[in-house]
Amino acid sequence: MKKAELINAISEKGGYSKKDAEKALSAVIDSITDALVAGEKITLVGFGTFKVKNNPERMGRNPQTQEPKLIEAKNVPVFKAGQALKDAVNK
């Protein structure tokens, strides 16, 4: 499902105009992004948890030359599905 399809689904299920559904979806995405940038964890009970994971600096290899290469540390966003979402998907 693409963003436009999600907006259509929100407008149909919630009885909102497409413009209002788009504003709401953008607000949710922006709020989640801002919280993750600030290092916060977002828990949506029954849906899942968004958080930031730190991948530390490590040594890797260039697959073509087999030379060792330093891979820099970085933060990555992670989503862990909640039990209710897992159950709904596995019905």
N, CA, C and O of each residue as an XYZ file, in Angstrom:
364
protein
N       0.848     -1.176      0.000
C       0.000      0.000      0.000
C       0.891      1.236      0.000
O       1.831      1.344      0.788
N       0.583      2.146     -0.882
C       1.326      3.393     -0.974
C       0.629      4.464     -0.149
O      -0.490      4.267      0.326
N       1.304      5.605      0.017
C       0.775      6.681      0.853
C      -0.595      7.150      0.361
O      -1.494      7.370      1.172
N      -0.766      7.304     -0.941
C      -2.047      7.758     -1.493
C      -3.153      6.755     -1.188
O      -4.281      7.147     -0.889
N      -2.839      5.469     -1.262
C      -3.827      4.437     -0.950
C      -4.182      4.441      0.533
O      -5.334      4.211      0.899
N      -3.189      4.702      1.388
C      -3.436      4.792      2.821
C      -4.318      5.996      3.139
O      -5.201      5.908      3.993
N      -4.090      7.104      2.470
C      -4.930      8.300      2.646
C      -6.364      7.986      2.241
O      -7.302      8.374      2.937
N      -6.545      7.293      1.131
C      -7.896      6.912      0.699
C      -8.566      6.007      1.725
O      -9.749      6.181      2.018
N      -7.830      5.045      2.275
C      -8.390      4.133      3.273
C      -8.779      4.886      4.543
O      -9.831      4.618      5.124
N      -7.944      5.822      4.976
C      -8.259      6.624      6.164
C      -9.510      7.459      5.928
O     -10.374      7.544      6.801
N      -9.611      8.074      4.759
C     -10.775      8.927      4.476
C     -12.058      8.103      4.404
O     -13.109      8.561      4.852
N     -11.986      6.889      3.844
C     -13.178      6.040      3.748
C     -13.587      5.468      5.103
O     -14.764      5.505      5.461
N     -12.621      4.939      5.858
C     -12.950      4.320      7.144
C     -13.325      5.346      8.203
O     -14.169      5.075      9.058
N     -12.707      6.518      8.155
C     -12.960      7.523      9.181
C     -14.014      8.539      8.810
O     -14.437      9.333      9.650
N     -14.444      8.524      7.555
C     -15.432      9.503      7.112
C     -14.861     10.914      6.983
O     -15.583     11.899      7.138
N     -13.570     11.004      6.701
C     -12.905     12.301      6.543
C     -12.741     12.618      5.063
O     -12.813     11.733      4.209
N     -12.519     13.901      4.776
C     -12.170     14.255      3.400
C     -10.735     13.791      3.156
O      -9.973     13.585      4.101
N     -10.380     13.631      1.903
C      -9.016     13.190      1.583
C      -7.991     14.210      2.070
O      -6.897     13.843      2.498
N      -8.344     15.473      2.003
C      -7.428     16.525      2.446
C      -7.185     16.428      3.955
O      -6.051     16.563      4.416
N      -8.261     16.191      4.724
C      -8.119     16.049      6.178
C      -7.348     14.774      6.531
O      -6.535     14.776      7.455
N      -7.601     13.692      5.801
C      -6.894     12.440      6.035
C      -5.402     12.607      5.748
O      -4.562     12.079      6.476
N      -5.079     13.340      4.690
C      -3.671     13.587      4.357
C      -2.994     14.421      5.436
O      -1.854     14.143      5.808
N      -3.687     15.442      5.944
C      -3.134     16.268      7.026
C      -2.888     15.433      8.272
O      -1.850     15.567      8.919
N      -3.845     14.567      8.611
C      -3.713     13.733      9.801
C      -2.542     12.758      9.662
O      -1.743     12.605     10.586
N      -2.447     12.110      8.521
C      -1.354     11.165      8.296
C      -0.004     11.882      8.337
O       0.945     11.377      8.937
N       0.087     13.040      7.713
C       1.340     13.802      7.727
C       1.703     14.218      9.145
O       2.875     14.186      9.521
N       0.705     14.608      9.935
C       0.958     15.001     11.319
C       1.485     13.824     12.137
O       2.397     13.989     12.947
N       0.916     12.644     11.929
C       1.369     11.456     12.651
C       2.799     11.110     12.257
O       3.639     10.868     13.123
N       3.078     11.086     10.971
C       4.429     10.753     10.494
C       5.446     11.772     10.992
O       6.530     11.395     11.439
N       5.111     13.058     10.921
C       6.019     14.105     11.399
C       6.264     13.988     12.900
O       7.389     14.174     13.363
N       5.218     13.680     13.659
C       5.357     13.544     15.112
C       6.242     12.355     15.474
O       7.082     12.458     16.368
N       6.061     11.244     14.797
C       6.900     10.069     15.044
C       8.347     10.372     14.682
O       9.260     10.019     15.428
N       8.560     11.019     13.547
C       9.914     11.368     13.110
C      10.585     12.303     14.104
O      11.742     12.091     14.466
N       9.874     13.338     14.550
C      10.438     14.289     15.509
C      10.815     13.606     16.821
O      11.862     13.898     17.398
N       9.957     12.694     17.292
C      10.244     11.987     18.538
C      11.473     11.091     18.388
O      12.306     11.030     19.292
N      11.593     10.399     17.260
C      12.756      9.541     17.038
C      14.039     10.350     16.933
O      15.081      9.935     17.442
N      13.970     11.495     16.278
C      15.142     12.367     16.160
C      15.584     12.829     17.546
O      16.778     12.976     17.806
N      14.611     13.057     18.438
C      14.916     13.490     19.801
C      15.361     12.332     20.690
O      15.680     12.538     21.861
N      15.386     11.110     20.140
C      15.833      9.954     20.892
C      14.756      9.310     21.740
O      15.059      8.478     22.595
N      13.510      9.676     21.522
C      12.404      9.121     22.295
C      11.919      7.808     21.689
O      12.162      7.519     20.517
N      11.233      7.026     22.506
C      10.633      5.769     22.083
C       9.119      5.991     22.009
O       8.542      6.584     22.921
N       8.476      5.530     20.948
C       7.032      5.697     20.766
C       6.385      4.328     20.878
O       6.726      3.409     20.133
N       5.447      4.195     21.815
C       4.738      2.927     21.998
C       3.267      3.145     21.703
O       2.608      3.953     22.357
N       2.754      2.425     20.723
C       1.337      2.442     20.389
C       0.785      1.089     20.818
O       0.963      0.088     20.125
N       0.110      1.069     21.974
C      -0.368     -0.187     22.556
C      -1.253     -0.927     21.550
O      -2.175     -0.346     20.977
N      -0.969     -2.189     21.347
C      -1.714     -3.006     20.409
C      -1.184     -2.938     18.982
O      -1.568     -3.752     18.143
N      -0.319     -1.992     18.700
C       0.230     -1.851     17.350
C       1.720     -2.172     17.336
O       2.151     -3.082     16.628
N       2.514     -1.427     18.119
C       3.946     -1.685     18.151
C       4.731     -0.539     18.735
O       4.167      0.428     19.245
N       6.045     -0.660     18.655
C       6.951      0.318     19.232
C       7.966      0.764     18.191
O       8.561     -0.051     17.486
N       8.149      2.074     18.110
C       9.197      2.673     17.279
C      10.302      3.136     18.211
O      10.027      3.739     19.248
N      11.552      2.860     17.851
C      12.672      3.373     18.633
C      13.896      3.497     17.735
O      13.896      3.044     16.590
N      14.935      4.119     18.276
C      16.184      4.306     17.540
C      17.220      3.358     18.117
O      17.421      3.309     19.331
N      17.873      2.611     17.249
C      18.920      1.677     17.658
C      20.259      2.225     17.170
O      20.370      2.708     16.044
N      21.265      2.144     18.023
C      22.595      2.588     17.648
C      23.406      1.388     17.183
O      23.611      0.438     17.938
N      23.863      1.433     15.945
C      24.782      0.415     15.427
C      26.197      0.947     15.616
O      26.567      1.936     14.982
N      26.998      0.315     16.473
C      28.338      0.835     16.748
C      29.283      0.666     15.560
O      29.023     -0.089     14.623
N      30.378      1.395     15.641
C      31.425      1.299     14.626
C      31.979     -0.120     14.617
O      32.137     -0.733     15.673
N      32.278     -0.651     13.413
C      32.806     -2.008     13.314
C      33.655     -2.156     12.060
O      33.628     -1.318     11.159
N      34.398     -3.234     12.031
C      35.212     -3.534     10.859
C      34.425     -4.457      9.938
O      33.814     -5.427     10.387
N      34.447     -4.146      8.653
C      33.818     -4.969      7.641
C      34.816     -5.271      6.546
O      36.007     -4.995      6.690
N      34.337     -5.837      5.454
C      35.221     -6.141      4.323
C      34.573     -5.670      3.030
O      33.357     -5.758      2.860
N      35.394     -5.174      2.135
C      34.952     -4.857      0.791
C      34.778     -6.197      0.081
O      35.751     -6.936     -0.066
N      33.551     -6.535     -0.369
C      33.340     -7.858     -0.966
C      34.119     -8.109     -2.257
O      34.391     -9.259     -2.604
N      34.476     -7.044     -2.964
C      35.210     -7.240     -4.220
C      36.697     -7.457     -3.997
O      37.309     -8.307     -4.644
N      37.286     -6.682     -3.076
C      38.735     -6.747     -2.879
C      39.133     -7.484     -1.604
O      40.311     -7.784     -1.407
N      38.170     -7.778     -0.740
C      38.405     -8.420      0.555
C      39.249     -7.579      1.502
O      39.742     -8.090      2.508
N      39.422     -6.298      1.197
C      40.179     -5.421      2.082
C      39.313     -5.031      3.273
O      38.114     -4.805      3.111
N      39.901     -4.948      4.474
C      39.142     -4.504      5.637
C      38.707     -3.044      5.469
O      39.429     -2.227      4.896
N      37.525     -2.740      5.975
C      36.998     -1.383      5.850
C      36.264     -1.034      7.133
O      35.519     -1.856      7.669
N      36.467      0.170      7.625
C      35.793      0.633      8.825
C      34.381      1.099      8.460
O      34.207      1.960      7.597
N      33.384      0.526      9.122
C      31.994      0.938      8.927
C      31.641      1.831     10.099
O      31.703      1.409     11.253
N      31.270      3.065      9.801
C      31.008      4.057     10.841
C      29.750      3.726     11.632
O      28.851      3.043     11.142
N      29.704      4.223     12.863
C      28.526      4.055     13.716
C      27.371      4.867     13.134
O      27.579      5.920     12.532
N      26.152      4.363     13.323
C      24.990      5.117     12.859
C      23.764      4.709     13.658
O      23.714      3.627     14.243
N      22.791      5.584     13.672
C      21.512      5.320     14.315
C      20.517      4.904     13.249
O      20.468      5.494     12.169
N      19.716      3.877     13.556
C      18.707      3.411     12.611
C      17.356      3.298     13.312
O      17.295      2.864     14.463
N      16.270      3.683     12.633
C      14.954      3.522     13.232
C      14.537      2.050     13.170
O      14.803      1.352     12.192
N      13.871      1.596     14.250
C      13.447      0.202     14.351
C      11.983      0.168     14.764
O      11.546      0.967     15.592
N      11.225     -0.763     14.181
C       9.835     -0.975     14.572
C       9.680     -2.410     15.040
O      10.096     -3.346     14.357
N       9.076     -2.575     16.215
C       8.787     -3.909     16.735
C       7.274     -4.023     16.861
O       6.647     -3.257     17.592
N       6.694     -4.975     16.152
C       5.248     -5.153     16.145
C       4.767     -5.632     17.508
O       5.426     -6.436     18.166
N       3.592     -5.119     17.927
C       2.961     -5.533     19.162
C       2.230     -6.855     18.988
O       2.001     -7.302     17.864
N       1.864     -7.478     20.100
C       1.227     -8.796     20.052
C      -0.109     -8.763     19.312
O      -0.415     -9.686     18.558
N      -0.908     -7.713     19.515
C      -2.208     -7.627     18.849
C      -2.036     -7.561     17.324
O      -2.814     -8.172     16.592
N      -1.037     -6.833     16.844
C      -0.766     -6.737     15.404
C      -0.292     -8.091     14.876
O      -0.720     -8.527     13.807
N       0.585     -8.752     15.621
C       1.061    -10.074     15.209
C      -0.101    -11.059     15.111
O      -0.192    -11.834     14.158
N      -0.989    -11.021     16.107
C      -2.141    -11.926     16.096
C      -3.061    -11.651     14.912
O      -3.570    -12.577     14.280
N      -3.272    -10.356     14.615
C      -4.166     -9.992     13.496
C      -3.587    -10.462     12.160
O      -4.325    -10.917     11.287
N      -2.288    -10.351     12.007
C      -1.641    -10.763     10.757
C      -1.655    -12.272     10.597
O      -1.728    -12.777      9.476
N      -1.585    -12.993     11.700
C      -1.505    -14.451     11.645
C      -2.843    -15.161     11.763
O      -2.865    -16.375     11.965
N      -3.963    -14.449     11.643
C      -5.284    -15.079     11.687
C      -5.501    -15.949     10.488
O      -6.561    -16.561     10.354
